[in-house]
Amino acid sequence: MRKYSQSAKLILLIWGVLLLAGCQHTVAGKAESTKPVEITYWHRMTGSWAKSQQKLVNEFNRSQHTYHVVTKSWGSYSKLNKKIKQASKKGTLPVLAQTPYTNIADYVAADLLQPLDQMMYQGKQALSHQELIDINPSFLATGQYNGKQYAMPFSISTRILYYNQALLDEYQLQVPTTWDELLATAAKAKALGLTPITMDHSPDLELESMAFGINQQPVDAQLHVNINTAPNQVLAQMITKSEQNGLIKMAPRDHSFTYDFVKGRTVFGFGSSSAIPELQQAAVQPQTKHQATSHLVWGTTILPEYGGSSTNVLAGNDLVMFKQASKEQRRGAWQFMRFLLQKKQVTDWSMASGYVPVTGSAIQSKRYQAWLKAAPQYHAAIRSIKTSFKAQTFVGYSLYRQTLLATITSVEATPEALSQRQAELQTVAENVITAHQQADN
């Protein structure tokens, strides 16, 4: 009996060990299955932008336990684009990335991007009709290529005109509403010993903004190249002559219009609305040897009309998803994109970063409207949304833009060669578009 009892105890002990091992295996398996799916996200944000974005990422990670977004900043768009190209060859692309929308066509041609249409319109995580129409149409259009949605807007900026209110008051000058008024006021400012107008290192965005308003977009939706048309020749000559005459001053390479504007002796500046936070900071900082003796007092307005209209080309970045990601990673990436489109997140990001809100509900929210009252310089950026548009993108756009910037630099050094360089750029653009269309066929 004792022998039987001992055998029974031994059997029970063995079963207990096996059951415990099974339970441990089940617990381990459960812990493993509930481990969040990692969503790698590459971007170019630095400084306060990076901190504000990371706050949104942390909020998303805390809001659910299925996915975990991990960020990596490459510091600049050019370096980010370079790293994406390198990673595509090695098969080490992230799940998500920021990109200027002008890169999208080249990424699609390289078969890197995952279209978002199915996730946008189907399934439990699809956008509702109200959510879709809440996104500004021109912003949503930045992510569209060949009839598909490849990106969602995130950090979008409009082009606006900045002015030094203190100088306008001191010399009894007016904020212009047209280019004719602007150049007339600029001539007065020059006679007074002021810097009339400053622009970014390249005036291509201003040229494209004006060209679009007179139906002469450099490359239109049908991929017709209009760079060397008579109206665009007049535009280029106006900017070139204004620079020669000292009415317009271009910023040094790798700088924006703010380089001179913050010094306090420049009357007008053309630039991105994303420069507003920089000027807000400059206005309250102690004066330095690079600034005038008085604090910077400034304002903004929409771009002056040219040919009867005021239109502005969009800049900033969108979010794209790469095909290399797993299905589960794609689902997590889309859930993160949707999270960023919610009113609270759009409002938080816009107020922290200075970029314009991508949704109408965020703009109309009580928090953002109250913030606008405290930061009235953003009104022009918001007003400019209605007349904003995306640059026409195409495969080979980056090559075209490199040539465009080189052409502008060449013209600034030898203005007399403007007509020749403009004709050459027309040919380059046509050849780039034709070559890539033939390659696709």
C-alpha positions as CSV (number, residue, x, y, z in Angstrom):
1,M,0.0,0.0,0.0
2,R,2.8,2.3,0.9
3,K,4.6,1.4,-2.3
4,Y,1.4,2.2,-4.3
5,S,1.0,5.5,-2.5
6,Q,4.6,6.5,-3.3
7,S,4.1,5.6,-6.9
8,A,0.9,7.6,-7.0
9,K,2.7,10.6,-5.5
10,L,5.5,10.3,-8.0
11,I,3.0,10.2,-10.9
12,L,1.2,13.3,-9.5
13,L,4.5,15.0,-9.1
14,I,5.5,14.3,-12.7
15,W,2.1,15.5,-13.9
16,G,2.4,18.6,-11.8
17,V,5.8,19.4,-13.4
18,L,4.4,18.9,-16.9
19,L,1.4,21.0,-16.2
20,L,3.6,23.8,-14.7
21,A,5.8,23.6,-17.7
22,G,2.8,23.8,-20.0
23,C,1.4,26.8,-18.1
24,Q,4.8,28.5,-18.2
25,H,4.9,27.8,-22.0
26,T,1.4,29.2,-22.4
27,V,2.3,32.3,-20.4
28,A,5.5,32.8,-22.3
29,G,3.6,32.4,-25.6
30,K,1.0,34.8,-24.5
31,A,3.6,37.4,-23.5
32,E,5.4,36.9,-26.8
33,S,2.2,37.3,-28.8
34,T,1.2,40.5,-27.0
35,K,4.6,42.2,-27.6
36,P,3.9,45.4,-29.5
37,V,4.6,45.5,-33.2
38,E,7.5,47.9,-33.9
39,I,6.8,50.7,-36.4
40,T,10.1,52.3,-37.4
41,Y,9.6,56.0,-38.5
42,W,12.3,58.1,-40.2
43,H,12.0,61.9,-40.3
44,R,14.1,65.1,-40.6
45,M,12.8,67.0,-37.6
46,T,15.3,68.5,-35.1
47,G,15.1,70.8,-32.1
48,S,11.7,71.9,-30.8
49,W,10.0,70.3,-33.9
50,A,11.5,66.9,-33.0
51,K,10.5,67.2,-29.3
52,S,6.9,68.2,-30.2
53,Q,6.6,65.3,-32.7
54,Q,8.0,62.9,-30.2
55,K,5.3,64.0,-27.7
56,L,2.7,62.9,-30.3
57,V,4.5,59.6,-30.8
58,N,4.5,58.9,-27.1
59,E,0.8,59.7,-26.8
60,F,0.1,57.2,-29.6
61,N,2.2,54.5,-28.0
62,R,0.4,55.0,-24.7
63,S,-3.1,55.1,-26.4
64,Q,-2.8,51.4,-27.3
65,H,-0.6,48.4,-26.8
66,T,-0.6,46.7,-30.2
67,Y,2.0,48.9,-31.9
68,H,5.0,50.9,-30.8
69,V,6.4,53.7,-33.0
70,V,10.2,54.2,-32.9
71,T,11.6,57.4,-34.4
72,K,14.9,58.2,-36.1
73,S,15.9,61.7,-37.2
74,W,18.3,62.2,-40.1
75,G,18.4,66.0,-39.6
76,S,17.6,67.1,-43.1
77,Y,15.5,66.2,-46.1
78,S,18.5,65.6,-48.3
79,K,20.1,63.2,-45.8
80,L,16.8,61.5,-45.2
81,N,16.3,61.0,-48.9
82,K,19.8,59.6,-49.3
83,K,19.3,57.1,-46.4
84,I,15.9,56.0,-47.9
85,K,17.6,55.3,-51.3
86,Q,20.5,53.4,-49.5
87,A,18.0,51.4,-47.4
88,S,15.9,50.4,-50.4
89,K,18.9,48.7,-52.0
90,K,19.7,46.8,-48.8
91,G,16.1,45.9,-47.9
92,T,16.3,47.9,-44.6
93,L,13.7,50.5,-45.2
94,P,11.6,51.8,-42.2
95,V,7.9,51.3,-42.1
96,L,7.1,55.0,-42.2
97,A,9.0,58.1,-43.3
98,Q,8.5,61.8,-43.9
99,T,9.2,63.1,-47.4
100,P,8.6,66.3,-49.4
101,Y,5.7,65.3,-51.7
102,T,7.9,66.1,-54.7
103,N,9.8,62.8,-54.0
104,I,6.7,60.6,-54.2
105,A,6.7,60.1,-58.0
106,D,10.3,58.9,-57.9
107,Y,9.6,56.5,-54.9
108,V,6.6,55.1,-56.8
109,A,8.7,54.5,-59.9
110,A,11.2,52.6,-57.7
111,D,8.3,50.5,-56.4
112,L,8.9,51.5,-52.8
113,L,5.6,52.9,-51.6
114,Q,2.5,51.2,-50.3
115,P,-0.7,52.8,-51.7
116,L,-3.1,53.9,-48.9
117,D,-6.4,53.7,-50.7
118,Q,-7.5,50.3,-49.4
119,M,-6.8,51.3,-45.8
120,M,-8.4,54.7,-46.3
121,Y,-11.7,53.5,-47.8
122,Q,-12.2,49.9,-46.5
123,G,-12.2,48.1,-43.2
124,K,-12.7,49.2,-39.6
125,Q,-9.9,51.8,-39.7
126,A,-11.2,53.5,-42.9
127,L,-11.7,57.2,-42.8
128,S,-15.3,58.3,-42.6
129,H,-16.8,60.7,-45.2
130,Q,-16.6,63.5,-42.7
131,E,-12.9,62.7,-41.9
132,L,-12.1,62.8,-45.6
133,I,-13.7,66.1,-46.3
134,D,-12.1,67.5,-43.2
135,I,-8.7,67.3,-44.8
136,N,-7.9,70.3,-46.9
137,P,-8.2,69.2,-50.6
138,S,-5.0,70.8,-51.7
139,F,-3.1,69.2,-48.8
140,L,-4.6,65.7,-49.5
141,A,-3.6,66.2,-53.2
142,T,0.1,66.4,-52.3
143,G,0.0,62.6,-51.6
144,Q,-1.7,61.7,-54.8
145,Y,0.1,60.3,-57.8
146,N,-1.3,58.4,-60.9
147,G,-4.8,58.2,-59.4
148,K,-3.7,56.7,-56.1
149,Q,-3.1,58.0,-52.6
150,Y,0.5,57.3,-51.5
151,A,0.9,59.8,-48.6
152,M,-1.0,61.7,-46.0
153,P,-0.2,65.4,-45.2
154,F,1.5,66.1,-41.9
155,S,3.7,69.3,-41.9
156,I,2.4,71.6,-44.5
157,S,3.3,75.3,-45.0
158,T,2.0,78.0,-47.3
159,R,3.9,81.0,-48.8
160,I,3.3,84.4,-47.3
161,L,4.7,87.9,-47.3
162,Y,6.4,89.2,-44.1
163,Y,6.7,92.9,-43.4
164,N,8.5,95.0,-40.8
165,Q,5.8,97.0,-39.2
166,A,8.2,99.3,-37.4
167,L,9.8,100.4,-40.7
168,L,6.4,100.8,-42.4
169,D,5.2,103.1,-39.5
170,E,8.5,105.0,-39.3
171,Y,8.6,105.8,-43.1
172,Q,4.9,105.9,-43.7
173,L,4.9,103.0,-46.1
174,Q,2.0,100.7,-46.9
175,V,1.5,96.9,-47.0
176,P,1.2,96.1,-50.8
177,T,-1.6,94.0,-52.2
178,T,-0.2,93.7,-55.8
179,W,3.3,93.2,-57.2
180,D,3.1,96.7,-58.8
181,E,2.5,98.2,-55.4
182,L,5.2,96.0,-53.9
183,L,7.9,97.1,-56.4
184,A,6.9,100.8,-56.1
185,T,7.2,100.6,-52.3
186,A,10.5,98.7,-52.7
187,A,11.9,101.6,-54.8
188,K,10.9,104.1,-52.0
189,A,12.5,101.8,-49.4
190,K,15.8,101.6,-51.4
191,A,15.9,105.4,-51.6
192,L,15.6,105.5,-47.8
193,G,18.6,103.3,-47.4
194,L,16.6,100.2,-46.4
195,T,16.8,96.7,-47.8
196,P,13.5,96.6,-49.7
197,I,12.8,92.8,-50.2
198,T,14.5,89.7,-49.2
199,M,13.8,86.2,-50.5
200,D,15.1,82.7,-49.9
201,H,18.3,81.7,-51.7
202,S,16.2,80.6,-54.7
203,P,13.0,82.4,-55.8
204,D,11.7,79.4,-57.6
205,L,8.7,79.0,-55.2
206,E,7.7,82.6,-55.7
207,L,8.0,82.2,-59.5
208,E,5.9,79.1,-59.5
209,S,3.3,80.7,-57.2
210,M,2.9,83.6,-59.6
211,A,3.0,81.4,-62.7
212,F,0.2,79.2,-61.4
213,G,-2.0,82.2,-61.0
214,I,-1.8,83.1,-64.6
215,N,-2.2,79.5,-65.8
216,Q,1.5,79.2,-66.6
217,Q,2.6,76.6,-64.1
218,P,6.2,75.5,-65.1
219,V,5.0,71.9,-65.5
220,D,1.2,71.5,-65.6
221,A,-1.1,68.6,-64.8
222,Q,-0.7,67.2,-68.4
223,L,3.1,67.4,-68.0
224,H,3.3,70.2,-70.5
225,V,6.4,72.3,-69.9
226,N,5.8,76.1,-69.8
227,I,9.1,77.3,-68.4
228,N,10.0,79.4,-71.5
229,T,6.6,80.7,-72.5
230,A,6.3,84.5,-73.0
231,P,4.4,85.1,-69.7
232,N,7.1,83.2,-67.7
233,Q,9.9,85.1,-69.5
234,V,8.3,88.3,-68.3
235,L,8.1,86.9,-64.7
236,A,11.7,85.8,-64.7
237,Q,12.9,89.2,-66.1
238,M,10.9,91.0,-63.4
239,I,12.6,89.1,-60.6
240,T,16.1,89.3,-62.3
241,K,15.9,93.0,-63.0
242,S,14.6,93.7,-59.5
243,E,17.6,91.9,-58.0
244,Q,19.9,93.8,-60.3
245,N,18.4,97.1,-59.3
246,G,18.8,96.3,-55.6
247,L,15.0,95.9,-54.9
248,I,15.3,92.2,-54.1
249,K,18.1,90.6,-52.1
250,M,18.5,86.8,-52.1
251,A,19.6,85.0,-49.0
252,P,23.1,83.3,-49.0
253,R,23.2,79.7,-49.9
254,D,21.6,77.3,-47.3
255,H,19.7,80.3,-45.8
256,S,16.2,81.6,-46.0
257,F,14.9,85.2,-46.1
258,T,15.1,85.4,-42.3
259,Y,18.8,85.8,-42.6
260,D,18.4,89.5,-43.4
261,F,14.9,90.1,-42.2
262,V,15.7,89.5,-38.5
263,K,18.4,92.2,-38.6
264,G,15.6,94.8,-38.6
265,R,16.4,96.9,-41.7
266,T,14.5,94.8,-44.3
267,V,11.0,95.9,-45.2
268,F,9.5,92.8,-46.8
269,G,10.4,89.1,-46.9
270,F,8.9,86.3,-49.0
271,G,9.0,82.9,-47.3
272,S,7.3,79.9,-45.8
273,S,4.8,80.2,-43.0
274,S,7.0,77.7,-41.1
275,A,9.4,80.6,-40.5
276,I,6.9,82.3,-38.2
277,P,8.2,80.6,-35.0
278,E,11.7,81.7,-35.8
279,L,10.7,85.3,-36.1
280,Q,8.5,85.1,-33.0
281,Q,11.6,84.0,-31.1
282,A,13.8,86.7,-32.8
283,A,11.3,89.4,-31.8
284,V,11.7,88.7,-28.1
285,Q,15.4,87.8,-27.9
286,P,18.0,90.4,-26.7
287,Q,19.5,92.4,-29.5
288,T,22.8,91.3,-31.0
289,K,25.4,92.9,-33.3
290,H,23.5,91.4,-36.3
291,Q,20.2,93.2,-35.4
292,A,19.0,96.8,-35.3
293,T,18.8,98.6,-32.0
294,S,15.0,98.2,-31.7
295,H,13.1,94.9,-31.2
296,L,11.6,93.3,-34.3
297,V,8.0,94.3,-34.9
298,W,6.5,92.5,-37.8
299,G,3.4,91.1,-39.5
300,T,2.3,88.9,-42.3
301,T,-0.1,89.0,-45.2
302,I,-1.0,86.9,-48.2
303,L,1.2,87.0,-51.3
304,P,0.7,90.1,-53.4
305,E,-1.5,89.6,-56.5
306,Y,0.2,89.0,-59.9
307,G,-2.0,89.1,-63.0
308,G,-5.1,89.6,-60.8
309,S,-4.6,86.6,-58.5
310,S,-2.7,85.5,-55.4
311,T,-1.8,81.8,-55.4
312,N,0.9,80.0,-53.4
313,V,2.7,76.6,-53.9
314,L,2.7,74.3,-50.9
315,A,5.8,73.0,-49.2
316,G,6.5,70.8,-46.1
317,N,6.3,67.1,-45.9
318,D,3.9,64.1,-46.0
319,L,4.0,60.7,-44.4
320,V,4.6,57.6,-46.7
321,M,4.5,53.9,-46.0
322,F,6.9,51.4,-47.5
323,K,6.0,48.2,-49.2
324,Q,8.7,46.3,-47.5
325,A,6.8,46.5,-44.2
326,S,4.7,43.5,-43.1
327,K,0.9,43.6,-43.2
328,E,0.8,44.0,-39.4
329,Q,3.3,46.9,-39.6
330,R,1.3,48.5,-42.3
331,R,-1.9,48.3,-40.2
332,G,0.0,49.9,-37.3
333,A,1.4,52.6,-39.5
334,W,-2.0,53.5,-40.9
335,Q,-3.4,53.5,-37.3
336,F,-0.7,56.0,-36.4
337,M,-1.5,58.2,-39.5
338,R,-5.2,58.2,-38.5
339,F,-4.2,59.2,-34.9
340,L,-2.3,62.2,-36.3
341,L,-5.3,63.3,-38.3
342,Q,-7.6,63.6,-35.2
343,K,-8.5,67.1,-34.2
344,K,-6.6,67.2,-30.9
345,Q,-3.4,65.9,-32.5
346,V,-3.6,68.2,-35.5
347,T,-4.2,71.2,-33.2
348,D,-1.4,70.2,-30.8
349,W,1.1,69.8,-33.6
350,S,0.2,73.0,-35.4
351,M,0.4,75.1,-32.3
352,A,3.7,73.5,-31.3
353,S,5.4,73.4,-34.7
354,G,4.0,76.5,-36.5
355,Y,2.8,74.4,-39.5
356,V,-0.7,75.1,-40.7
357,P,-3.4,72.6,-39.5
358,V,-4.2,70.0,-42.2
359,T,-7.9,69.7,-41.2
360,G,-10.7,72.3,-41.1
361,S,-11.9,71.0,-37.7
362,A,-8.6,71.8,-36.1
363,I,-8.5,75.3,-37.6
364,Q,-12.1,75.9,-36.2
365,S,-11.4,74.4,-32.8
366,K,-11.7,76.8,-29.8
367,R,-8.1,76.1,-28.8
368,Y,-6.7,77.0,-32.2
369,Q,-8.9,80.1,-32.6
370,A,-7.8,81.3,-29.2
371,W,-4.2,80.6,-30.1
372,L,-4.6,82.6,-33.4
373,K,-5.7,85.7,-31.3
374,A,-2.4,85.4,-29.4
375,A,-0.4,84.8,-32.6
376,P,-2.1,86.9,-35.3
377,Q,0.8,86.4,-37.7
378,Y,-0.6,83.0,-38.6
379,H,-3.8,84.5,-40.0
380,A,-2.1,85.0,-43.4
381,A,-0.9,81.4,-43.4
382,I,-4.5,80.2,-42.8
383,R,-6.0,82.6,-45.4
384,S,-3.5,81.3,-47.9
385,I,-4.8,77.7,-47.7
386,K,-7.7,78.6,-50.0
387,T,-5.4,79.6,-52.8
388,S,-2.7,76.9,-52.3
389,F,-1.8,74.2,-54.7
390,K,0.7,71.4,-55.1
391,A,3.7,71.6,-57.5
392,Q,3.2,69.2,-60.4
393,T,5.4,66.2,-59.6
394,F,6.7,63.6,-62.0
395,V,9.3,60.9,-62.2
396,G,12.7,62.6,-62.4
397,Y,11.5,65.7,-60.5
398,S,14.6,65.7,-58.3
399,L,16.9,65.8,-61.3
400,Y,14.8,68.6,-62.8
401,R,14.9,70.6,-59.5
402,Q,18.7,70.3,-59.3
403,T,18.9,71.7,-62.8
404,L,16.4,74.4,-61.9
405,L,18.4,75.6,-58.8
406,A,21.7,75.5,-60.8
407,T,20.1,77.6,-63.5
408,I,18.9,80.2,-61.0
409,T,22.4,80.4,-59.5
410,S,23.9,80.8,-63.0
411,V,21.4,83.6,-63.9
412,E,22.2,85.5,-60.6
413,A,25.9,85.4,-61.6
414,T,25.3,86.3,-65.3
415,P,21.8,88.0,-65.6
416,E,22.4,88.7,-69.3
417,A,22.2,85.0,-69.9
418,L,18.6,84.7,-68.6
419,S,16.9,84.1,-71.9
420,Q,19.4,81.4,-72.9
421,R,19.3,79.6,-69.5
422,Q,15.5,79.7,-69.4
423,A,15.3,78.0,-72.9
424,E,17.9,75.4,-71.7
425,L,15.9,74.6,-68.6
426,Q,12.8,74.2,-70.8
427,T,14.6,71.6,-72.8
428,V,16.0,69.8,-69.8
429,A,12.5,69.5,-68.2
430,E,11.0,68.2,-71.5
431,N,13.8,65.6,-71.8
432,V,13.5,64.4,-68.2
433,I,9.8,64.0,-68.6
434,T,10.0,62.3,-72.0
435,A,12.8,60.0,-70.9
436,H,11.0,58.7,-67.9
437,Q,7.7,58.3,-69.7
438,Q,9.4,56.1,-72.3
439,A,11.1,54.1,-69.5
440,D,7.7,53.5,-68.0
441,N,6.3,52.3,-71.3
